[in-house]
Amino acid sequence: MENLRAFLLLCLSTATVIADDESPFLEMTHPFNENTLSYPGFPGFDLNILHRGYSEKYDIYLESNSFCTPEHCGTHMDAPAHFVQGKWRAHEVPLTSLIGNAVKVDIREKVARDVDAFLEIDDLESWEETHGRIPDDVILMIDYGWSGRYGNKTLYFGTENDTSKIHFPGFHPDAARWLTENRKVKAIGVDTPSFDRGKDSKFESHLTAFEHNIPVFENVANMDKLPATGATVFAIPMMIEDGSGAPLRVFATGWRPDVANPFSVRESVYGGQQSVTNFNHSLLVIMISILFLFQ
């Protein structure tokens, strides 16, 4: 039994997520530490070291910590219940909404001219003129070119703590309505602090997405390295029961043109119909299941 467990651990070690140009995995999560950004007026992430050193009680070297964090801090998921009563809370968002093929819309040039720029219907239609119709059941990622500002709160939010001076780009409410009425995306990710534009306080785009039970991933890192098509995104939140959101680990495969995507979803039709995935993906799931079974 131990030999089997050791073998599975060895195999799974090849699937480690590394922020490395040589890796088939693209890290898209900002680390949680003392520099983690939270919305002005909200507390940040706090790691409390409980023990780090030799333990006389156990006669071994021991590290143990506790942490405290808001749900909506750093790279995180907004569950639809965040703004819409009766929609999915964090523990209710299905894995099928968190893992899937991704398409990316890049409006960095527009944002470079105006930090309050919107992602608009024209941007989505322009993307489709080049790449074709946005497929059903994809994760839509928006590249505002904003994650490079992360770590500097004033650059990222436009202010340290004055909520009246917040500035960053966002998704136009009309574009959110067009998207939900005409296309069928299952999640949306952005490299900004919020799905809505910074200076807009009605959260109309959030409300539109959440009415359709579409979760939103915010403060996503390395968006510039994600291709327009061909990648698979994995966005795994902490499973907080009844949470309005949760800290998130996001990574992607299929981001390197020289390496085939080992986890692409060839067919992704949910709601009782069949979902077919790459054999390597299925094998990884089986290995993980066996590993936990024999722990």
C-alpha positions, 0 to 999 in steps of 0.5 A, spaced: 500 500 500 505 504 501 509 503 495 502 504 491 501 511 495 509 513 493 508 511 486 502 516 485 505 521 489 511 521 484 506 521 478 502 527 481 509 531 483 509 532 475 503 536 476 505 541 481 503 548 479 509 553 478 510 560 475 515 558 470 516 559 463 518 552 462 512 549 466 506 547 462 502 550 468 501 558 468 500 561 475 495 566 475 494 567 483 497 573 487 501 570 493 497 571 500 502 575 504 503 582 508 502 585 501 496 582 499 491 587 497 484 588 499 478 593 497 479 600 501 476 600 507 477 592 508 482 588 512 487 585 509 490 578 509 494 576 516 498 570 517 499 568 524 505 564 526 503 559 531 510 555 531 516 555 527 522 551 530 524 545 534 518 542 538 520 539 545 513 536 545 513 532 539 521 532 538 521 534 531 521 540 527 514 543 526 511 549 523 504 551 524 500 557 522 493 560 523 491 566 518 485 571 517 482 574 511 476 577 508 473 573 503 474 578 497 481 579 498 487 578 493 485 573 488 478 571 489 472 568 487 465 572 488 460 567 488 453 570 485 450 570 492 455 576 493 450 581 491 443 577 489 439 573 494 438 566 493 443 565 488 449 560 489 454 561 495 461 559 495 460 552 497 454 551 492 458 554 485 459 547 482 466 545 479 463 545 472 463 553 473 470 553 475 474 549 470 474 549 463 476 552 456 478 559 456 478 565 451 481 572 453 479 579 450 485 583 451 483 591 451 490 593 454 491 598 449 484 602 451 486 602 458 493 605 457 489 611 454 484 611 459 484 608 466 477 608 467 476 605 460 470 600 459 470 593 456 464 594 451 460 590 446 464 593 441 470 589 444 467 583 444 464 583 437 471 585 435 474 579 438 469 575 435 470 578 428 478 575 429 476 568 433 469 566 431 463 566 436 465 566 443 463 558 445 458 556 450 461 554 457 467 557 456 471 561 462 471 568 459 478 572 461 479 579 461 486 582 460 486 590 462 493 590 463 492 591 470 495 586 474 502 589 473 500 594 478 498 589 483 502 590 490 502 598 489 495 600 492 495 607 490 496 605 483 492 599 483 486 602 486 487 609 485 487 611 492 490 608 499 483 608 502 479 614 500 473 610 496 471 616 493 477 616 489 477 609 486 479 608 479 480 602 475 477 599 468 471 595 468 466 591 464 460 595 462 453 594 464 451 593 457 456 589 455 454 584 461 447 584 459 449 583 451 453 577 454 448 574 458 443 574 453 447 572 447 452 568 449 453 562 454 459 563 459 460 559 465 465 564 469 468 571 468 475 572 470 479 579 471 485 582 473 482 588 476 480 589 483 472 588 481 468 586 475 465 593 475 469 599 473 472 602 480 468 609 480 461 605 479 458 604 485 451 600 483 455 594 481 450 593 475 455 588 471 456 584 477 448 584 478 447 581 471 452 576 471 450 574 478 442 573 476 445 568 471 449 564 477 456 566 473 461 567 478 467 572 477 474 571 479 478 578 481 485 580 482 487 574 477 495 574 475 499 573 469 493 575 464 498 577 459 501 570 458 494 567 457 492 566 449 486 569 446 484 561 445 486 554 447 488 555 454 484 551 460 483 555 466 482 552 473 479 556 478 479 553 485 476 556 491 476 555 498 470 551 500 467 556 505 460 554 507 455 559 506 460 564 503 459 570 499 466 569 496 473 565 497 480 566 496 482 563 490 487 559 486 487 560 479 492 556 474 492 555 466 494 550 461 495 551 454 498 557 455 505 556 451 504 555 444 510 550 444 507 545 449 500 541 447 495 543 452 494 536 456 487 538 459 483 541 454 476 540 454 474 538 447 467 538 448 463 541 454 456 541 454 453 540 461 446 540 464 445 532 463 449 531 457 456 528 456 462 532 457 468 529 454 475 531 457 482 529 455 485 522 457 490 525 461 485 530 465 481 523 466 488 520 469 490 525 473 483 525 477 483 518 477 490 518 481 488 523 485 482 519 487 486 513 489 491 517 493 486 520 497 483 513 498 489 510 500 491 515 505 
